Amino acid sequence: MIQANGLEYSYGSRKILDGVDINLREGELVTLLGRNGEGKSTLFRILTGEMEPHQGVVRLNDRNLREMNWKDLARNRSVLPQESILNFPLRVSEIVDLGRSPHKRDKLLDLHYTEKSMKLTDVYHLKDRFYSQLSGGEKKRVQIARVLCQLEKSKADLEKNENQSNGKVNHPQKGFLFLDEPVNSLDVLLQHKIMEILRHLTDVGYAVFVILHDWNLAGLYSDRILVLNRGNISFDGTPKETIHTEMLREIFGIESNVFHHSEEKIGGYSTKTF
């Protein structure tokens, strides 16, 4: 579990985060919504360890994020920023294999995990293509394969987990994936393909934390939705509990029609702005 307590951060005299508390659990897809400039990316960087809060603490499995060395942190959480710029002439399989960098190298195991990740994200058929030749949607899926490959456990991690289990069945933790606007600038079909991949990863035990701007996608795929507003989490709950006309009016300033796809999944469209 990742636990964040009392997070505060300011840019000059402007307080962006003001006592934010968040819990992230494995097997859960959590989406962060909010208007531009509300501090979503700042919160994202603090939760991943890229930035340090001015106040508060983030813990990963009861360990202070700031006290973890980079390799240990990288083996337990992986990060996909808004843009992943790459100017080297690397093939897709080589890009995905970069995710194994924090682990002790094992050629056969690394190959297994690389191929497994490419198959899960449907880019295995592109493995010999140069990354620079891919479309935007293909690049996104390759980068998701890379961060997924990063979280696959090495033999040393598996043996350590087995030794600590004292003979009990103790499945290794999957880990935490953080993605900042992974569907940005993609067409509608590719947006759903990316979200379906993230939904699948959550269903097999990963924790997924994603920033989105599309509340329809959030309502369709999330287990839990957080809404950041004026430095605090104003809403935290299931899509049904979070996506409603009052929230959309209060936070985003839009009048909207909201409807249920199923018992838990929410969708809708805006009808006008104030």
N, C-alpha and C positions, 0 to 999 in steps of 0.2 A: 504494500500500500504506500502511496505517496500522501503525506499529510502536510499541508501548509497552514500555518497559524499566524495571524496578526500581521500579514504582509503589508508593508507601507513602502511607497516609493514616490519621490517628487522630482520634477524637473524645475529647478529654481524654486520659485514660490508656489508653483502649481503642483498640488498633490494629485498624483495619478491613481495610486492605490492607497486605500485608507482602511487598514485592518481587515484584509481579505483572508477568509478561511476556506480551504478546499480539501476534500478527500478524494483520491482517485484509487479505484480498486481494479484488480485484474478481472477480466471477463466482463468489462463494462465499457461502452463507448460513450464518452462524455463530449458534448459539443459546447463551445463557448461562443455566444452571440453578443453583439453590442455595436453601437454606432462607431463610425470612424473617429479616432482620437480619444477613445475612452480608456485606452491602456491595455487592449487585448494582447498585443505583441509584447509589451513590457511584462505582463503577467506570464506569458508563455516563456519568455527568456529566463525569468526568475525560477519558474517551476522546473526548467531543464538544467539549471545550474550555470547558464551563460552569464547571467547578471546576478548581483547580490542585492537583496532588499535592504533598504535603509533601516527597517525594523522588521522583526518577525523571523521565522525559520521554516525551512522546507526539509522534511525528513523522508527518506526512502527506506522502507522496511525498518523504521526506528533509527536510522543512521542520518545524521546531519549531512545534507548534500554538500556543504562547504568543507566537510572533513574527509570526503571520499576522494581518492586519487582518480585521475581521469580514466584510467583503464577500467577500474572497478565500476565507475559510473557508466562508462560506455557499454559495459557488458550487461547492464540492467535497464538502461533506457536509451532510446535512439531518437534522433530528431531530424525532421524534414522541414527546412525553412521554406519561406515563400518562393525563393528562387535558388536553384542549384546550378551555378555557372561552372562549366567545365570546358577548358580550351585545349585539353590534351587529346590526341588521337587514340582513344581507348575504345575497345569493343565492349558490348553490353555485358558479357560475362566478366570482364575485368572490372567494370564499374561495380557490379554486384559483389564481387569478391573483395572489394575494398572494405566492405562491412565486417570482414573477418579480422581486420587490423588489430583490434583490442585483445584478441585471443592468441594464445600460444598456437602457432601454426601446425596444422596437421593436414597434409595435402589431400588425402582421401576424404577426410571428414569435411574439410572446407569445400571440396568439389560437391559433395553430397548436399551440403546446406545451400550452396550457390544455386545448384540445379533445382532443389526443392523450392527455394524462394522465387526463382524465375517462373516455375510452373504455377505456383500459387497466384502470381500476379499476371499470368498469361503473356509473358515476354520470352519464354524459352525459345520460341521459333526465331527470335531476334538475336540470339546469343552471340552470333559471329558478326553482327552488323556493327558499324561504328556508331557510337552514341550521337555524334554530330549529324548523322543522317536521319535521325528519328523525328517523328512528329512530336508536337507538344504533349499529347496524351500518352504516347509511347514512352517519352522521357519521364513523365510522372510515374508511370508504372514501374519503370526500371529503378527509379529512386526509392520507391516504396519497397521493391525487392531488396535493395541495398540495406535500408534501415531494418528490414525484417531479418535479413541474413545476419546482421550485427548482433541480434538478440539470441540467436541460436547458441546453445551452451556448448562449451568445449568439453573434452573428456575430463579435464581437471575439474571443471565446475560440476560435472555429473558425478564424479568420484567423491568430491567434497560433500555434495548433497547426500550421497548414499551413506557416507561415513557419519553424517550428522543425524541420519534418520533412525539410528539404533535398531535396525532391522524392520522398522515400520515402512509401510508404503508411503513414500514422500515424493510426490511428483515435483520436479523442478519448476520454479516459477517462470512464467513465460517472459514477463518484462513489460515495459511501458513504451508505447510509441506516441510521439508528439508530432503533429502535422499542422503547419500554419498555412491555411487557405490552400489545401491540396487540389481543389477543383477550379481554382481561379483561372479564367480565360479559356476554359474547355467548353466544348459544346455539350448539350444536354445529355446525350447518350453517354459520352465519356465521363461526365460528372457522376452519373449513376453507376457506371462500371467501377470507378474509383471507390465510391461509397459502398458498393457491394463487397469489394475486396476488404475494406476496413471492417465491415459488418462481420464477414467471415472470420477475420483474425480475432475479433472480439469473441465470437462464438466458440473459438477453440482455446480461449483462455488469456489472450493478450489484453492489456489495458490500452485503450486508444483515447487520446485527447486531441481534439481537432478544433481549429478555429474556422468558422464558416460565416458567410454573409447571407446565405439562402436559408431562411427558416423553414421552407418546405423540405429541403434535404435533411435539415436537422430533425424535423418532425417525423420523417419517414425512417431514419436509420439509427437515431440515438436511443440509448437507454436513459440518459439523463441530460438535461440542458441547463446550462448556467447562463445568466444574462448579466453582463457587467455594465454598471451604470453609475456614474459619479463616484468612482473609486471603490464601489462595493458590489457584491453579488446580490442583485435585487431579486432575482428569481433562481430557484434551484429545485428541479424536480423532473418528473417524467415529461415527455412531450405533451401528454394530455393535461398535466398540471401546469405546464409552463406556457405553451402556445395558446393564447386566447386573445380576444379582441381588446381587452383592457390592457394587457401587457404591450401589445403592438401599438396601441394608441399612446400609452404612457412613455414607452422607450423610443419608439421609432417614428412617432407622429403620423401614423397612417390609420385610416379606417379600412377594415378588411373583413372578408368572409372566411371563416374557419370551418373546416368540416373534418369528419373522422373517416380515415381509410379503413380502420379496424378499431378494436377496443382501445389500443394504445397509440396507434399512428395517426398523426395529425397533418393536414395540409390546408391550402387555401390560397387566396390571392387578395392583393390590395385593391380597393375600389377608389380611393382618393387620398390625397395628403391634405394636411391642415394648411 
